[in-house]
């Protein structure tokens, strides 16, 4: 999985920004989900960025449900 700082994570999609990540974390908090408040915060957030990238690609039909990119 790629972190938000990894240029490959956003190279093909200018919409995948820190603003999107922030908005998604706000929505999750509004629904009662919480990031750990201790040192595990970044350990939980970093992999979530890669999963979010896969989610948006799947949502738009650029990735299948098995995680394979679709040409």
C-alpha positions as CSV (number, residue, x, y, z in Angstrom):
1,X,0.0,0.0,0.0
2,X,1.1,3.5,-0.7
3,X,1.2,6.5,1.6
4,X,-0.2,9.9,0.8
5,X,3.4,11.2,0.4
6,X,4.2,8.5,-2.2
7,X,4.0,10.2,-5.6
8,X,2.7,7.0,-7.3
9,X,-0.4,7.1,-5.1
10,X,-1.6,10.3,-6.8
11,X,0.2,10.3,-10.1
12,X,-2.8,9.3,-12.2
13,X,-5.5,11.1,-10.2
14,X,-5.2,14.7,-9.1
15,X,-8.4,14.4,-7.0
16,X,-6.7,12.0,-4.6
17,X,-5.4,14.6,-2.2
18,X,-4.8,15.1,1.5
19,X,-8.2,17.0,1.5
20,X,-10.0,13.8,0.4
21,X,-8.3,11.8,3.1
22,X,-9.2,14.5,5.7
23,X,-12.8,14.5,4.5
24,X,-13.1,10.7,4.7
25,X,-11.7,10.7,8.3
26,X,-14.3,13.4,9.2
27,X,-17.1,11.2,7.8
28,X,-15.8,8.2,9.7
29,X,-15.6,10.2,12.9
30,X,-19.2,11.4,12.4
31,X,-20.3,7.8,12.1
32,X,-18.5,6.9,15.4
33,X,-15.2,5.5,14.1
34,X,-12.1,6.7,15.9
35,X,-8.4,6.5,15.1
36,X,-6.2,5.4,18.0
37,X,-5.1,8.4,20.1
38,X,-1.7,6.9,21.0
39,X,1.4,6.1,18.9
40,X,-0.7,3.7,16.8
41,X,-2.4,6.7,15.1
42,X,0.0,6.8,12.2
43,X,0.2,3.0,12.1
44,X,-3.5,2.9,11.5
45,X,-3.8,5.9,9.2
46,X,-0.9,5.1,6.8
47,X,-2.3,1.8,5.5
48,X,-5.8,3.3,5.3
49,X,-4.5,5.7,2.6
50,X,-3.7,2.8,0.3
51,X,-7.0,1.1,1.0
52,X,-8.8,4.4,0.2
53,X,-6.9,4.7,-3.1
54,X,-8.1,1.1,-3.9
55,X,-11.7,2.1,-2.9
56,X,-11.9,5.1,-5.2
57,X,-10.4,3.1,-8.1
58,X,-12.9,0.3,-7.5
59,X,-15.8,2.8,-7.2
60,X,-14.9,4.2,-10.6
61,X,-14.4,0.9,-12.2
62,X,-10.7,1.2,-12.5
63,X,-10.1,-1.8,-10.2
64,X,-12.1,-5.0,-9.9
65,X,-13.3,-6.4,-6.5
66,X,-10.3,-8.6,-6.2
67,X,-8.0,-5.5,-6.3
68,X,-6.7,-6.0,-9.9
69,X,-6.4,-2.8,-12.0
70,X,-8.6,-2.8,-15.1
71,X,-7.1,-1.3,-18.2
